[in-house]
Amino acid sequence: MVVEHPEGDRCARPGDPATRIGPDVEPARHPAHRAVVPAGDPPGERGGVRCGADPGEADLVKPDLSSESFDVFAFDHPGVSVTDKVIGPMINLLLSVGLGLATFGGVTLWLGPVAGVIPALFVFFGALFLLGLRVQRAVEKRVAALTPMLEARNIKGAQAHIRQIQSDYGRWQFLLRGQLEAQLGMIDYVQMKWDEALPRLQRGQWRNWSAQLSIAAIHFRQGRKVEAWEAFAKAAKSGKKEVIVYGVWAILRLRDGERGEAMAVVTQGLEALPDNGNLRTLKKRIANKKKADPGMFGEIWYQFFPEDMAKKMLVRGRAGPQPAAAQQPRIGARRAPRR
C-alpha cells in the first residue's frame, strides 16, 4: 500500500525510504517527475506522477523526454528503489564477477595466479550466460500474459504489468528496461499516440528493428524526413531479413515523390531477400510508375500504420454489411428434379 501525502511532495511505501519527486528536484535530473497530482486531482491535470498507486501503476503523464534521457528515466519511475538507481541493471554482472574472482582466488592458492586466469574467465562468462538465460525465460513467461490483456483492450492493465516486470527484473539484466520500455512505446504507437510513443521507442531501439521502424514512421508523419530516413537505415541494418522494413521505407519514399530512392531501397531489400515476391512486385510497380498498394504486405502493414486500419474500418462501416452472393451451381452439376 502506498501512502498518499496531501502536501504533494512525496510518495512512499511503509518501511521504505521516501523518494522526493516534488518541484524542489532539478527537472534535468528527474524529467519524468515534474509534479505530483494531489489527492482529488484527476491524472493528467497537473502533469507528473500520481501518488496512491502501486509501483508500475502510476500514471506517467506525457514526460518531456529526449532519447538522451534513457539512463535517467530508465530507473526513474515509481517502481524503482534508490538501490536500483545506484546499482542499476548490474546484478547478473556482479554475481558473475564475484564467481569469477572466487574461482581465480581458489585456483591461485592451489596452482598460482597464471593458472587461475582461464578458469576464472570460463566461470565468469558461463555464469553471465546462465543467469541471463534464467532472467530471459522468467521475463518471457511474464510477457506472455500481455497477449490476453491486449486482446481484451485492457491497456492500463498491460502497461502496469510491463512496469511491474521492469521493477522485478530490470536491475538484473542489461538493456532489459529499454526493451520493456519499447513494448510500452508500441502500445502507445498502435493507439496513434505518437508523442508519447516516440521517447519510449527511442529508449528501447538498440538492435530492435520494429522499434526503429516505428520511430522512422513517426518522424515521417511529423515532417522530419532526414531523421526518418536515418531511422529506416538503422531498421534495415537491425532487421536485414524483414521485408516490411523495405516495404514501408520504399512506399514512404514514393509518397514523398522520390521514386529513384524508392527503387534503391527495394533493390537493397532484394539483395537481402532475393526470392521475396512482394519486393519483386513492388519493384515492377515502381519501374512502371504505378501506385504501390500497401495491402500486399498483409496485416503487418497495419501494425505500423494503425491509421490505415482505422480508415479501412470506417469505410467498411459506412458501406454496411455486404450481401452474401447467391451460390451458383457448379458447371456440369445435376439439378434437383422439380416436384
N, C-alpha and C positions, 0 to 999 in steps of 0.2 A: 504493500500500500504506500502511496506517495503522499507526503504531507503537503498541503497547499498553503502557501503563505500569502495572505492578502496584501502585504506590502509590495509584493511583486518583484522581489529581487533574488529569491532562492527557490530551488526545487530540490528536495532532499528525500532520501529514504531513511526510515528509522534505523539508527545504528551505523549509517554511512556518513562520511564527511560530506557536507553540503558543498555544491559547486556553484559559485556565484556566476550568474549569467545576466545580470541586470545591466542598466545603462552605464554603470561605472567601469565595465570591462571594455577594453580597447577594441573597437569593431574589427580592425585589421587582424587581430589575433583570434577573434571569435566571430566570424562573419555570419554564422547561422543563428547566433544568439543575440539578437539586437534588442529584444524587449521580451517581457513576459506578459501574457494576457492574463489579467487578474480574474478572480472568480466572478462569474456572471457575464463576462465578455465573450461573445462567440469567437471561435478561432477564425483568424483572418482579418479581424477588425483592426488589430494593433500591429500585427506582423511579428513573428517570432515563434516561441515555443510555449505551448500551453501546459501549465502545471496541472497536476492532478491525474496524469495518465501514466500507465505502466511504461517501463522502458520499451521503446520500439513503437509505441502507440501515440506518441506526442505528435501534434500537427506541426509540421515544418512548413511555414508559410512563405513561399517564394523567396528563399535566401538569395541575395545578390552576390553570386559567386562566379569566379572565372575558373578556367582549367588549372591555373596555377595554385588554387587553394586546396588541392587534393590532400596534401599532407596534413593540413589543419583540420579540414572538415571531416576527413575520414575517421577521426577519433572524437569529433565534437558534436555528438548528439546525445540525447538524454540517457541512452542505454550504455554509455561508455564511462567507466570509472576513471578516477585520477590515475590509478595504477596503469590502466590500459594506455592512457595518454603518454605516460613516461616510458613504459616498456614497448608499447606498440606491438605490431604483429611479429614477435620475436620468440615466442615460447618454444616452438619447434626447433628454431635455430639454437637457442640457449641450451636446450636439452641435448641436442646433438653435439654441441661444443663440449658440454660437460662430460658426455660419454667418451668423446674423443680424447679429452685431456686425461680422464681416468685411465683409459687404455694406454695412452702414452706413458703415464707415470708408472703403471704396473709393469709394462714391458721394459721400461728404462731401469727400474730397480733389479730386474731379472737379467736382462741381456745388454743393457746400455742404451743411450739415447738414440744412436743411429738406427738400431733395430726397432725402436718404438715408433718411428715416423709412419711407415707404411701401414701397420695395424691400426694406428690412430686415425689415419685418413680413411681407411676402409670402414671403421666403425662410425666415423662422423658422417660420411656420405650415405652409408646404409641406414643409419638412424634417421637422417633427414628425409630420406626417401620413404621409409616405412611410416614415420609419423605424418608426413604429408599425405600419404595414401590413406591413412586412417581418418584424417580430417576430411579428405575429399569424399570418402564414402559416407561419412556421417552427414556432411552437408548435402550430398546428392539425395540422401534419404529424406532429409527435411525439405529440400526444394521440391521434391515430387508432390508434396501436399499443396503446392501452389496451383496446380492444374485444376482441381475441382473448385477451388476458390474463384479463379478467374472465369471458369465456365459458368459459375453461378453469379458472376458480376459482383462478387464481394471484394471490391477494390481496396477498401480500407483494411479489411482483414488480411489481404495478400501483402499490402505494404507493411503492416505491423508484423506479419510473420517473417518477412525478409529482414526487418530491423532486428527482430529477436535473434535470427541466425547470425547477423552481424555481431550482436552483443555476445553471443555464446562462443563463436568460433573465429571472429575477425582477428583477435590478437594471437591466434595460433599460427596462421599461415600468411606468408607474403602475398599481396595482391588480392586476397580474398575479399576484403572490404570493397575494393574497387569493382570487382566482378559483380558483387551483390548490388552495389550502387548502380551499375549499368542495368541490372534487372529492374530496379525501381525506375530508372530512366525509360526503359522500354514500356513499362506500364503507363507512364505519363505520355509517351510518344503515341501509343495506339489510341489514347484519348485526345490526341491532337493538342496537347499542352506543350507546345514547342519550347517555350521559355523555361518551363520547369524541367523538361526532359534534357535539354542541352548540357547543363553543367554536370548532371548525374552521368550522362553517357560519356562525357569527356573524362570523368574520373575513373571510368572502367573500360577505356578504349584500348588498352595495351593488348595487342595481338587478338583483338576482338573485332572481327570483320563486320558483324551485324551492328555493333555499336558505332563503328566508324562509318558504315553506310548510312545509318540513321543521322549521324552528325552531318554528313555531306548533304543529305536531303534537306535538313533543317536550314543549313547555310544557303542552299539554293532557293528555298522558299522565301527566305528573308533578304534575298538580294545580294548576298556575299558570295559572288561567283568564284573569286580567287580561292577563298577558303574552302569552298565546296569542291573544286577540282583537286585541291591538295588532299582533302579528306578521302575523295574517291581513290586517289592513287594509293593512299595508305590501306584502304579497304581491299584493293586489288592485290596488294602485297601480302596482307594477312590471310585473305580468302582467295588464293590464286585459283582454286578449283571451283569456286562458287559462281555459277552462271548468272545469278541475279545481280551480282556486283557489276558485271559488264553490261547487263541489260539496262539497269537503272542509269548507270553512268552514260551510256550511249544515247538513251532516249532523252535524258535531260540535256545532253549536248544538242540533240536535234531540236528540242523545244527552244533552245537558246539561239537557234539559227546557225549552228556550227556543224554542218554536215561532214566536212572533212575530218574534224576532230572526232566526230561520232564514228566514222569509218575506222579511224585509227584505234579507237577503243575496242570495237568489235574484232578487229584484226588481232589485237593483243589478247583478247579473250579466246580466240580460235587457236592461238599458239599454245595456250594452256589446256584448252578443251577442243581439240581438232575435230572431234566427231559429234559435237553438240548441234542438234538440228535447229534449235531456237536461234542460236547465234548465226548459223548459216542463213536462215530465213531473214533475220534482221539485216544481215549484210546485203542480201539481194534487194530488200526493200529500200535500204539507204542508197544503194547504187542506182536503182531505178527511180529515185526521188519520189517514193511512195510513203504514205503515212505509216509509221510504226505503231502496231497495236500492242499495248502492254499486256493484253489478255493472253498472249502467247505464253507468258510465264506462269500462268495459273494463280492460285490463291496466295502464293508467296509475295506477289506484287503488292497485294493489299496490306500485307504486314508492314510494308514501308510507305504505303500511300493509303492510309485508312480513309482519307477524304474521298478517294475514288470509290471505295466501297460504300461510303455514305451516300454519294451521288447515285450509285447504282441501285441501292435500296430505295432511294427516294423516287427514282424513275419507275422502278418496279411497282412501288406503292401507288403512284398516280395512274399507272396503266391498269391496275386492278388485276384480279386473278385471271390467268389466261384460260380460255375454254379448252377442254380436252378435245383433241382431234378425234373424229369418228374413225373407228377401226375399219380399215378397208380389207376385204377378203383377199387372201393370197392368190396370186395368179395360178390357175390350174386347180384351185381347191374346189371341191364339190359343194354346191349349195344344198342346204337342207330342204327337203321337199315341202311344198306348201300343203297345209291340211285344209 
